[in-house]
Amino acid sequence: MNLALCTALLLGWAGIAQAQGDVMRGAALAASRSQGLCVLCHALPGQPAALQGTIGPALDGVGARLSPEAMRQRLIEPERFNPETVMPSYSRSDKLQRVAAAQQGRPLLARDQIDDLVAYLVSLK
């Protein structure tokens, strides 16, 4: 493998590992009942109890339990960690169930939105 290719690969991996999102945008996505949708299934700090889900685990303290990369993987491939999960992949556009016509063929979140969501989740310590 040539030096240029090795350097490009290493820089690419470093960029993934250091991807920084915006905590405030991530918090807004997590609380959104129309875009991030986290609050539909999970309890989130600072949200009214009556408007929080109980299907998935509460997310308070998740930043102390999981690394940023582990959180990212759970958003990208949740079935990898629990084959029976009802949580959708936020980055995939195929193998999704009950997708609105306007959303078909598109991932639920863009890469920068996933970065924002990870930044928010990391902050929940």
N, C-alpha and C positions, 0 to 999 in steps of 0.2 A: 504494500500500500504506500503511495507516495506521501511526502510530507504535507503537501497542500491539502490533500484529502483528509489526512489525520487531523490537521489543525481545524479544518472546517467541521469535522465531526465533533471534536472536543469543544469548540466554541458553540456549536449547536446544543450539545448536552448542557453546557454551562448556562446557556440562555434559558433552557427549559427549567433547570434547577433554580435559577435566580429570577424567574418570571415574577414580576411584581404587579399586583393588581391594586385597585383602589378600595380600601376598606369601606368607605361610605357608599360607593356604588354597589359593592358586594352586599352590604347590609340592606340596601334598598331592593336588590334583586331577591334576596332571601325572603324578605317580608312581602314581596309582591305576590298577589293572588292571581296575576295574569301572565307573569313572565318567568321568574325564577321558580316560583311555586313551592319552595321549601316549607313555608309555613302551613301549607295544606296538610302535610304529613308529619312535620316535626314541631316541637315546642322551641321557640326562639326567645332568648332574653329580651325583655323590653316590649314584648307584644302582649296584648290582652289575652288572657287565658282562654276566653270563649272563642277566640279566632285562631287558635293554634291546633295543629293536628296531633294525634296520638298514635298513628300507625307506625311511624318510625321512631327511633330513639330521640330523646331531647338533645339539642345541640349545645346547650350550655356546657362549657368546659371541654368541648371537642378539641380545641387548640392545644390543650395540655395532654390529650390522649393520643392524637394522631399527628404525624408529620405532614407538612404541606403536600408532599408527593403522595402520601397515602390518601389524603383528602381528594386530591386531583383524580387519582385512580378510581375512587369511589364515585365520583361524578361522571367519569368517562365510561367505566365498565362496572357498574354496581353488581351485576350478576356474577362477576368473578369472585366476589366476596360472599355472596348469598345467592345461589342459583334460583331460589324461590322469591326473590325480591320483587316488589311491585314498583320500585323506583326505576324511572327511565334513565337511559344514557343521555346525558345532556350534550354530547358531542356527535353522536351518531345520527344518521338520517334514515337508516334502514332498520328493519326488525323492531319497529316500534308498534305499539298497539293503540287503537282508538285515537288516532291523530286527526286533528281538525284538518279539513280540506286545505285551508290556507297555509298550513304548516307542513304538509306532506312533502317529503323530499328535502327537507331542511332540518338541520340540527336545532334542538331547543335553545341552545345558547351558542354564541360565537366564542372563539378562543379567548378574546380579551374579557368577555363576561365571565368565563370560567376562572380566569386569573383573578378577577375582582371577587368572585365568590370564595375562592380559596383564601385570598387575603383576609376577608371578613371572618371566615371560619377559624383561621389561624389566630385571630385576635380574641376568640372566645376561650379564654383560659380560666 
